[in-house]
């Protein structure tokens, strides 16, 4: 996936309007983490090619969220600032697009416990 990550990096930089290489390390870290988050969310081991093109969009969303200090929303009237407290917030927004890739073969611990009547 080495070439793929460089292609994703190029796409992220294009979307962000970054022309130099100063932020490449941070962007690669976010790309890696985004890929791992998507794999965990979908409960799969290999990233399908259909999702690869979606990774830059998710990475840009995370990058801009980090630039805003994790601020989710700001309201001026009656002054309200809401911070993102869930690392998967950005995935929840795109759940419909990721849904076809979620593996039903694997169960997470909470599903196993919920189905076990002896607990």
Residue frames relative to the residue before (quaternion, step in Angstrom):
aa qw qx qy qz dx dy dz
X 1.0000 0.0000 0.0000 0.0000 0.00 0.00 0.00
X 0.3389 0.7800 -0.4677 0.2407 3.59 1.30 0.15
X 0.6935 0.4487 -0.2727 0.4933 3.59 0.83 -0.98
X 0.6197 0.5526 -0.3353 0.4452 3.55 1.04 -0.78
X 0.6574 0.5037 -0.3194 0.4605 3.60 0.93 -0.83
X 0.6403 0.5043 -0.3308 0.4756 3.59 1.03 -0.68
X 0.6286 0.5131 -0.3308 0.4819 3.59 1.07 -0.70
X 0.6325 0.5123 -0.3220 0.4835 3.58 1.03 -0.80
X 0.6338 0.5311 -0.3237 0.4597 3.59 0.97 -0.88
X 0.6525 0.5099 -0.3098 0.4672 3.59 0.93 -0.88
X 0.6609 0.5020 -0.3031 0.4683 3.58 0.98 -0.84
X 0.6375 0.5188 -0.3250 0.4678 3.60 0.99 -0.83
X 0.6663 0.4992 -0.3018 0.4644 3.58 0.90 -0.90
X 0.6243 0.5334 -0.3294 0.4662 3.57 1.06 -0.74
X 0.6768 0.4961 -0.2842 0.4637 3.58 0.91 -0.95
X 0.7213 0.4253 -0.2373 0.4926 3.58 1.06 -0.75
X 0.4283 -0.7139 0.4534 0.3185 3.57 1.25 -0.25
X 0.4151 0.6916 -0.4756 0.3509 3.58 1.17 0.62
X 0.1704 -0.8233 0.5379 0.0625 3.57 -0.70 1.11
X 0.7044 0.4248 -0.2740 0.4982 3.62 1.14 -0.45
X 0.5526 -0.6324 0.4436 0.3130 3.57 -1.32 0.00
X 0.3379 0.7916 -0.4632 0.2110 3.59 1.26 0.17
X 0.7726 0.3499 -0.1769 0.4994 3.59 0.98 -0.77
X 0.3293 0.7889 -0.4736 0.2120 3.60 1.25 0.13
X 0.6538 0.5185 -0.3274 0.4433 3.61 0.92 -0.84
X 0.6653 0.4857 -0.2992 0.4816 3.58 0.93 -0.88
X 0.6683 0.5021 -0.3045 0.4567 3.57 0.91 -0.88
X 0.6451 0.5092 -0.3264 0.4669 3.60 0.98 -0.77
X 0.6170 0.5335 -0.3376 0.4698 3.56 1.06 -0.74
X 0.6742 0.4798 -0.2912 0.4800 3.59 0.92 -0.88
X 0.6209 0.5317 -0.3432 0.4626 3.60 1.03 -0.74
X 0.6508 0.5127 -0.3080 0.4676 3.60 0.90 -0.95
X 0.6933 0.4766 -0.2803 0.4622 3.56 0.84 -0.97
X 0.6334 0.5229 -0.3275 0.4670 3.58 1.03 -0.75
X 0.6390 0.5111 -0.3234 0.4752 3.58 0.95 -0.85
X 0.6764 0.4897 -0.2944 0.4648 3.59 0.87 -0.93
X 0.6371 0.5226 -0.3250 0.4641 3.60 1.03 -0.74
X 0.6562 0.4998 -0.3080 0.4740 3.58 0.97 -0.85
X 0.6370 0.5202 -0.3266 0.4659 3.58 0.96 -0.84
X 0.6734 0.4824 -0.2944 0.4766 3.59 0.93 -0.89
X 0.6441 0.5288 -0.3191 0.4512 3.59 0.93 -0.88
X 0.7414 0.3975 -0.2106 0.4980 3.57 0.95 -0.93
X 0.3365 -0.7675 0.4753 0.2680 3.59 1.32 -0.23
X 0.5045 0.6125 -0.4349 0.4256 3.54 0.94 0.98
X 0.4497 -0.7046 0.4887 0.2502 3.58 -1.26 0.39
X 0.7646 0.2603 -0.1314 0.5747 3.57 1.16 -0.60
X 0.4216 -0.7117 0.5098 0.2363 3.54 -0.93 0.95
X 0.3745 -0.7305 0.5208 0.2344 3.61 -0.60 1.09
X 0.6062 -0.5883 0.3969 0.3589 3.57 -1.08 0.72
X 0.6120 0.5671 -0.3496 0.4261 3.61 1.11 -0.61
X 0.6854 0.4597 -0.2822 0.4891 3.59 1.15 -0.54
X 0.5214 0.6583 -0.4139 0.3512 3.60 1.13 -0.57
X 0.6849 0.4849 -0.2922 0.4586 3.60 0.93 -0.84
X 0.6401 0.5339 -0.3025 0.4623 3.57 1.27 -0.35
X 0.5314 0.6676 -0.3862 0.3503 3.60 1.20 -0.52
X 0.6405 0.5197 -0.3643 0.4323 3.67 0.85 -0.73
X 0.6345 0.5318 -0.3335 0.4510 3.61 0.98 -0.80
X 0.6705 0.4849 -0.2931 0.4790 3.58 0.93 -0.89
X 0.6517 0.5221 -0.3146 0.4514 3.58 0.97 -0.85
X 0.6406 0.5119 -0.3193 0.4749 3.60 0.99 -0.83
X 0.6289 0.5318 -0.3345 0.4580 3.58 0.99 -0.81
X 0.6770 0.4803 -0.2870 0.4781 3.59 0.93 -0.87
X 0.6375 0.5326 -0.3276 0.4501 3.58 0.97 -0.84
X 0.6927 0.4585 -0.2851 0.4782 3.58 0.85 -0.93
X 0.6071 0.5378 -0.3560 0.4642 3.61 1.08 -0.62
X 0.6554 0.4982 -0.3076 0.4771 3.59 1.02 -0.80
X 0.6316 0.5316 -0.3292 0.4584 3.57 1.06 -0.70
X 0.6952 0.4486 -0.2569 0.4994 3.57 1.17 -0.63
X 0.5296 -0.6596 0.3959 0.3574 3.59 1.23 0.19
X 0.6511 -0.5345 0.3136 0.4384 3.58 1.15 0.55
X 0.3990 0.7118 -0.4853 0.3141 3.58 1.25 0.29
X 0.2977 -0.7762 0.5379 0.1396 3.54 -0.76 1.12
X 0.7876 -0.1332 0.1073 0.5920 3.58 0.97 -0.88
X 0.1701 -0.7578 0.6238 0.0878 3.53 -1.26 0.58
X 0.0794 -0.7728 0.6289 0.0305 3.57 -0.96 0.93
X 0.3667 -0.7602 0.4927 0.2117 3.61 -0.72 0.98
X 0.6895 0.4498 -0.2831 0.4920 3.64 0.84 -0.93
X 0.8139 0.0433 -0.1051 0.5698 3.59 -0.64 1.16
X 0.3608 -0.8124 0.4187 0.1858 3.58 1.26 0.63
X 0.2094 0.7616 -0.5801 0.1991 3.57 -0.28 1.28
X 0.0279 -0.7670 0.6410 0.0023 3.58 -0.91 0.94
X 0.1008 -0.8020 0.5882 0.0254 3.57 -0.74 1.06
X 0.2158 -0.7844 0.5737 0.0949 3.55 -0.85 1.04
X 0.4849 -0.6381 0.5132 0.3072 3.52 -1.16 0.65
X 0.1257 -0.8167 0.5613 0.0470 3.56 -0.70 1.06
X 0.6969 0.4240 -0.2561 0.5186 3.57 1.26 -0.10
X 0.4280 -0.7238 0.4868 0.2366 3.57 -0.68 1.10
X 0.7072 0.4450 -0.2676 0.4799 3.60 1.15 -0.44
X 0.3039 0.7709 -0.5093 0.2321 3.61 1.22 0.23
X 0.6763 0.5021 -0.3024 0.4461 3.55 0.88 -0.91
X 0.6479 0.4972 -0.3272 0.4754 3.62 1.12 -0.53
X 0.6126 0.5681 -0.3516 0.4224 3.58 1.03 -0.74
X 0.6177 0.5562 -0.3414 0.4389 3.57 1.08 -0.71
X 0.7653 0.3384 -0.1632 0.5227 3.56 1.11 -0.71
X 0.2468 0.8183 -0.4894 0.1731 3.59 1.23 0.39
X 0.6287 0.5421 -0.3427 0.4399 3.59 1.00 -0.77
X 0.6821 0.4774 -0.2929 0.4702 3.58 0.96 -0.81
X 0.7065 0.4507 -0.2610 0.4792 3.59 1.09 -0.68
X 0.4846 0.7248 -0.4045 0.2760 3.59 1.18 -0.54
X 0.6692 0.5004 -0.3409 0.4307 3.67 0.82 -0.75
X 0.7072 0.4686 -0.2570 0.4629 3.59 1.19 -0.44
X 0.4981 0.6517 -0.4344 0.3720 3.59 1.26 -0.10
X 0.3400 -0.7533 0.5340 0.1782 3.53 -0.74 1.11
X 0.2549 -0.7675 0.5723 0.1361 3.56 -0.86 0.97
X 0.5054 0.6673 -0.4103 0.3619 3.58 1.29 -0.08
X 0.7374 0.3695 -0.1941 0.5310 3.55 1.12 -0.69
X 0.1900 -0.7758 0.5915 0.1100 3.56 -0.98 0.84
X 0.3771 -0.6911 0.5655 0.2457 3.53 -1.09 0.75
X 0.6958 -0.5032 0.2996 0.4157 3.62 -1.13 0.53
X 0.6504 0.5247 -0.3394 0.4318 3.62 0.92 -0.76
X 0.6386 0.5115 -0.3300 0.4708 3.59 1.10 -0.62
X 0.6337 0.5257 -0.3260 0.4646 3.59 1.02 -0.76
X 0.6698 0.4956 -0.2914 0.4698 3.58 0.91 -0.93
X 0.6577 0.5192 -0.3098 0.4493 3.60 0.97 -0.86
X 0.7047 0.4554 -0.2545 0.4809 3.59 1.08 -0.72
X 0.6244 0.5355 -0.3365 0.4583 3.61 1.22 -0.38
X 0.2793 -0.8035 0.5090 0.1315 3.60 -0.40 1.24
X 0.6228 0.5802 -0.3446 0.3959 3.61 1.16 -0.44
X 0.5819 0.6009 -0.3751 0.3995 3.60 1.22 -0.28
